[in-house]
Amino acid sequence: MSTKTLRAGGLSLRYEPRALFSVLGLVVLALAFAVVLIGSGDFPIAPGDVVATLLGDGTPVQEFAVMELRLPRVLVAVFVGAALGVGGAVFQSISRNPLGSPDVIGFGQGSTVGALVVIVLFQGSAAAAAAGAVVGGLVTATVIYLLAWKRGVHGYRLVLVGIGAAAMLTAVIHYLITKAQLVDATRAVVWMTGSLEGRDWEQFWPLFAVSCVLLPVVLGHGRALRMLEMGDDAAYALGVKVERTRIVLMASAVLLVAVATAAAGPIVFVSLSAPQLARRLTRSPGPNLAASAFLGTALLLVADWTATNAFGERRLPVGVVTGVLGGCYLLWLLVSERKAGRI
Amino acid sequence: MLVESPSRASAEPDGPVQKPRRRNSLRAVGLAVAVGVLLLICVLSIMIGAKPVPLDDVWHGVFHNSGIRNDVVIHDVRIPRTLLGLLVGLALGLSGAVMQGLTRNPLAEPGLLGVNAGAAAAVVSAIAFLGVTEASSYVWFAFVGAAVVSVVVYVLGGSRSATPVRLALAGTAATAALYGYVNAVQLLDSAALDRLRFWTVGSLADANMDTVRRVAPFILLGTVLALLIARPLNAMEMGDDTARALGAHLNRTRVTAMLSVTLMCGAATAACGPIVFVGLMVPYMVRSITGPDMRWILPYAAVLSPVLLLGSDVIGRVVVRPAELQVGIVTALVGGPVFIRLVRRKRMATL
């Protein structure tokens, strides 16, 4: 870790060059893939034209394809990726475990149950299913937090209670799927896999609004979170309000993940892998919140491009690709954790 | 417990040796009571269902199949279902107990650690990619899946630094990955979805004598293997070095244990889909009755797990009449709170 300092008059800013350049690199990668993704489809548009159209110089056809069809989808992917990346980073940091991500410890399953109740029992619209997902995620998170509470929330207990809840909720999910008609069941499975297909401005605005409020809140608590990783006592001694910081961060992360899930379904493994990959890229300690956010975005855009283009005619939901990539990554993580003697 | 010698106990009935002997006879009585409860549950399982059968007819139906309606119900539906419940319960509970003994980890459980999910993923692949439609061939794929995952779990869980939390997390993450795969396959093939969505729940509803006959040999073989390694497992609970000093064959025990877990979990999952938490709850409860001696834990688990599974199945038949709640859902909903209670205990949380 080599830290550099910028000084200007009485002000100084400390930064780590490697982390800074990694984040910049990720931003460039994400932008490039966003442009490629907007340009690809049944009506291909060259990257130059995409940029021109975005700046307002496109033909009317290009204008329609970009602004009405593809831009909202890509923007949903951008914010879903960022929300999942940050949510995962917060939870992995609080549980002090690389596997303690929201989709492993029950929140994803909670959102899924909420959405499935709407889809299967009420045949509700997509918007209603999204609302169900948010409510399901929040209720689950609250219940898990309360069950894990015992004079403060210990990271491990939170994880284990979450695992128990996840197993119960998985049973409920399976039950709802057997209850459903085949049409609804198919819709439910598509939703559960996580897809960006057909996402438009309607899904984007709520996601954008919540992200605009919560991402800065979480990033602002980054320093406190980094101190929390040293243990509650050390953090307390350094002036961090331990339980308050934790609850603010967890509530924000849960909301971010729930809103992202509502917008695109429970896309697996982004929140698990983004923080870990970010940490390896920046090689800096701490939760790496900003890098996780951009990595989540880049990851989701790359996965979405792969899902829509790599399998010929067939357009797969993005969740299939993140699932496969994430599964391989998980295997590698388990093996390396074992080698390091941590599992 | 290992150094207890029966001859000395009979020669000197008084003194400190008296106590373990009395405890053993208490345990034997407890086991007899447990068998009684199991019989009771079996009778209930034959009586209760969409068409209730009165108690008098149960006796008649089981031993004289005269072709009247209740006899047909009992023979074609209830007996296979009860037998399958017995076998699957036995398999899941016993493999949970063996895994917990082997990894010295109270959260080791086939459902939670992804062994069942591994079997499920293998069966799903077989249905979708290899065009397997016969339920009779599911079992072989389930074995492969269960074997792969149980070896992985053991490799991860057998090391000294594996805390229950890490193992449970690894298992849950692996389960999530495997179910993600299962979902993806179902999505690509909606015919497979229609068949699989019922199988992935864990249900005894489709039981028939063919299924029972097919899985029984594997589960019984697994049971025998599990019961045979009770003593070495006892020794291994004290740590590898002590176990070796006490004359236990570590590798032979490990291989036998893995083999029996794979046989039992694979067969159980092939027969009725993934069922969670039975292997967690039963050994946990049994240990509070018998103490840490595997020679008592295993028989108790073998008797009480079917009680739990059949009990859950009977509950599932009653609660949402006229429909049924699948047994896998009931065990998850019952087992979840038990699991959460277990992890809220002080000792667990500090691991």
Interface residues (C-beta under 8 A of the other chain):
Chain A: N97 L99 G100 D103 V104 I105 L147 A148 K150 H154 Y156 R157 V159 L160 V161 I163 G164 A165 A166 A167 M168 T170 A171 V172 H174 Y175 I177 T178 L182 A185 T186 V189 V190 M192 T193 V268 F269 L272 L316 P317 G319 V320 G323 V324 G326 G327 L330 L334 E337 R338 G341 R342 I343
Chain B: L107 G111 L112 V152 V155 L156 S159 S161 A162 P164 V165 R166 L167 A168 L169 A170 T172 A173 A174 A176 A177 Y179 G180 Y181 N183 A184 Q186 L187 S190 L193 D194 R197 F198 T200 V201 G202 V276 F277 L325 Q326 G328 I329 A332 L333 G335 G336 P337 F339 I340 V343 R344 M348 A349 L351
